[in-house]
Amino acid sequence: MSPPAPPRPVRAAPPERPDRHGGSGDRRKLPLDWEKLLAARLHAVKVRPYLADALFALHVVEDRAVPTMAVDAHWRCYVSPGFVARTPLEELAGVWVHEVSHLLRDHHGRGERYAREHEETGPGERLRRNIAADFEINDDIYGDGLPRPFGAVVPSLLRLPDGLLMEEYLRTASMSGLAAELAWLDCGSGADGHDRSWELGPDGANGLTRQQRDAVRFRVAEGIKGRPGDAPEGWRRWADEAFQPPQPWRQLLGAAVRSAAGAPGVGENHSYRRPSRRSSSVPGVVLPSLRRTPPRVCVVIDTSGSVSDAELGSALLEVAAISRAVGGRRDLVSVISCDAAAGVAVPLCRAESLELLGGGGTDLRSGFARALRSRPRPDVIVALTDGQTPWPSGQPPCRTVVGLFPRPARATREDDPDYVPDTPPSWARVVTLG
């Protein structure tokens, strides 16, 4: 006996087929039930109070050409009267939260960038972006008073993990198996960045300006951070990152190296090449001045199998940048390749001539130990790694900077799915690369 067919993977029941007047058969003249629609919004505010500012910022536009509910980039919410009539109030509240989530997470701007970068502008690609945006939202907005509609589009339909971003779902899944079933799905340009014919556009009435949209998003983010226990992990992560400007990581890395190398007690010596200014207070006596010798820097590069070739290439560029950060003295910069075991410390002549060996497991403790055995001992150790390594139990007797290659928050190892990497130690200055 064959197993029963799985339920149709849709976010909600598809709308009735519209007639040439834009209605749904005998429902084309059905008035919009404003009382039910606004009661559903109040229910959404009650169960998700941290989204209240965003929910009340939406301007409702009645439109029978819309399949269900949809939003544009200017915070207008287009609503089908037939959809409101046949949807239970609590599920309608979930649709309110779903649509405003598209706008808060900037799916229109991100969708436009993805389409431009990958040259994917057709209707099929628009649907893929809409589905991927729904995946990002639907994995954690339901529950706790907000029931999930039957057959909602969730990542598990394609056996994908929860907690990923829209762009990650687009890169890892074709979604061709869902496209036929979800051809009717349309959350508007607010979900994928592609304008619709029924939208009012940037010059239409009751749209929010860019400053007003940013103000709403800022208030929501501050509300979530003020009461983090009330929001799911995905929303807390969004609130932490929504208004954080991208860090100029190359400048940060250079500044961290210079700060470590210029710390008190590193490389100070007396020299008579330039007399001390205090000599004027002691006639007939020449006092030496303090001269800071260039610091020695040892760069430990993680060459384990979890580090990609592209990251190793960027590590070589960072080595060259590090040499410039300490005055351009390449003879004072050495490089150690390290996976589970450390290689030989190679003095830096030209960064592009270095050969990085490895490919096994990861244990940067051997790299730190090899760097400290070098003679003369380095003043600064810079570790370039993905962070999936044990760290030295004690603080090295020199300054330490860690450059981390970015990894997903839930990154694991294939040989150990339960593995959680240790965070870099508190005595190291940490800079995220890229």
C-alpha angles and dihedrals in degrees: 000000000000118000117256117269114263118252117272106271101232132131092231137344110296116251123258114269108273120234126224090277092060094253134111107254110276090000097066091101094042108128120232112263097229093175092057094042094052092041087056090052091051089051089051090052090049095054096034104033093164088067095051096106092052095044093052091045092065116100113214120227118187109223128162092197091070114093096219121326126330141172135213128212091264094063098257115143114211113206133194112218091212092053092051091049096054100038120089113244097246092048089048088055088055090054089052090055092044094054096045089049089063090059098042091052092048095237090160093058094040091046092053092050093048092049091049095047094046097033091234109146106138125111091256091055090047089056091049091054091048092051092047091049089051089051090055092051106035098056094078114009098083130076130052095076097333110093118209113239115248112273095010115181105257132161093251089071087075094031091252123147123255123244100048127128126250091255092052092052090049091052097046104041136044094205089203089133091062100039096083093049094045101043088120094053112115124158092171133246089308088074102046110007096249114125119233127217092237095053121103094228130213094309096049125109126276097015122143121242121235091259092051092048092050091048091055092048091048093052091049092048092049091049092053093048091047092057105021094166092068096060132066121251093260092057093045090052090049092050092051093050104032097089101022108115115226111269118241089233097182091055090044091052092049091047091049091052093047091047092051093045093047096050118126115278097025118121099338118156140157121253135181092201088093115026118228118259087234090070089086089067092056108052115213094015125102112209121199121240126228112257124191112222116215110271122246113235127196116196116204110199120199106230097173123134092262092066114083127226090248090056091049088052091052089048089061089052089051090052090057090047091050091054089054091047091060097047104282096280098144091176088067095054121080131181130215123193110214135179114143089332132033124245129213119296104251119200113235116248101147120358094216092057094060118111115214113206128191139074102170132093126319130255114145091179088084089051092053091047092050091049092051091051091058117110118251092031115237122253092212132028117202117193118196108194147132089244096244093124141092113257131220112278093226135042113264117240090251139054117286131204122185121201109197124204105221118259132177114269090246098043113152138177121255092229093049117028091183093056115123115186119233117249116245113273120267093245092065126083104233125206123178111225120221 
